């Protein structure tokens, strides 16, 4: 840029393009990481879809290996009953939905149901996929 009689103003957009490309690459790398969940292959049934309630139910996931997860964190079976009872007493949870992989050991599902009933839950749901 010259100051004086012949004023010349140039905008150098190369640094701007560099910054935009770096930001684009960062978003392209981080976006798939944000949407990652627990991979569960639900069994298929002919039941109708569940109706929505006012409060979102607690979703407990049981993986193919039999690991129990709540909000993506693994929870040992022996702590599930006390944790669920405390959350119910505080009014945080009214209903529990269990999302179990179709190939997980049935004994784990039965134990989780037993622990939740012991904690005082009367509304328990097993999530499935609709048959097509």
N, C-alpha and C positions, 0 to 999 in steps of 0.2 A: 504494500500500500504506500503510495507516494503522497506526501503532503505538499501542497503547493498549487501551482498553476494547473497542471493536468492531474486532477484527482482520479484515482483509480481504486475501486473497491471490489475485492474478490472475496468470495466466501469459499473457504476450503472445506469441502464436505467429506473428504477422505477419513478424517478421524471420527466423524459422526457415523459413517457407514461401518467402520471398524467396531465401534461400540455397539451398534445395533446388531451386527452379526455375532458378536460375543454373547450378547444377551439372548439372542435367538438360540444359539447353541446350548446355553445354560438351561433355558426352558425346555428344549427338546430332550435333554438328558434327565432333568428332574421330573418332568410331567409323568412319565410312566412309573416312577418310584412312588409318587403320591397316590396313585390309584391301585397300588398292589393290595391284595387282600389275601384271605386264607382260601386256598383251593379246596372246595368241597363238592363232591359229586352226589347231589341229592337224589333219593329214589323218586320214581315217577308214580303218581296216583291220579285217580279221577275225581278227587275232592275239589270243591269250589274254593276260590281264593279267600283268604282271611279278610275280614272287614277291619278297617282302621279304627283304632281307639284314640282317645284324647292323648294319653301318654304313651310314648314309644316303649314297647316291651323290651326287656333285656334279652339279648340274643346270645346263647351259649353255643359255641361251635365245637364239634367233636371231629377230629381229623381221622383220616384213614388209619393212622397209626394208633388211635385211641387217646390222643392228647386233647385235653379240655382247655379251650381258650375263651376268654371273655375280653372283648375289645382288643383282640390280637395278642393278649398276654396269656401265657400258659398258667393255669391254676391247678394245683394239686387237688385231687378228689377229696382228701381229708379236710381241706379248708373251705370247700364249696358251701357246705351247709351253714357254717358259722358266718361266712361272708354274706350269703344270701339272706340269712335271718336278720343280720344287722341292717342290711340295705332295705329290707321289707319293713322293719320296725321304724326306720327313719322316714319311710314313705317315699323312697326313691324308686321302688319297683312294685308294680302291681301284678304283672304278668311276665312269664318267662317263655321264650320260644327256643327250642333246641334244634340246631341245624347239624345233623349228623351225616357223615359220609355213608353212602350205602354199603361200603365195604368195611366199615369199622366194626370191631367186635360188639355184638349185641349186649354183652355183659356190662360194658362201659356205659352204654345208654341206660340200661336198667339201674345201674348204681347212681348215675346222675339224677334220674327221675326220683329215686328213693331219697337221695340227699335233699333235693328240692322240696319234696313232700314233707320231710322231716323239718325243714325250715319254715313250713307253714303255707306254702304256695298251693292254691287250689286250681289256678288257671295255668296249665302247662300245655304248650303246643309243640308238635313235631312238624318242622317245615319240610315240604316236599316240592317237587316240580310237577306241573300238570302234564299229563300224557297228551301227546298230539296224534 
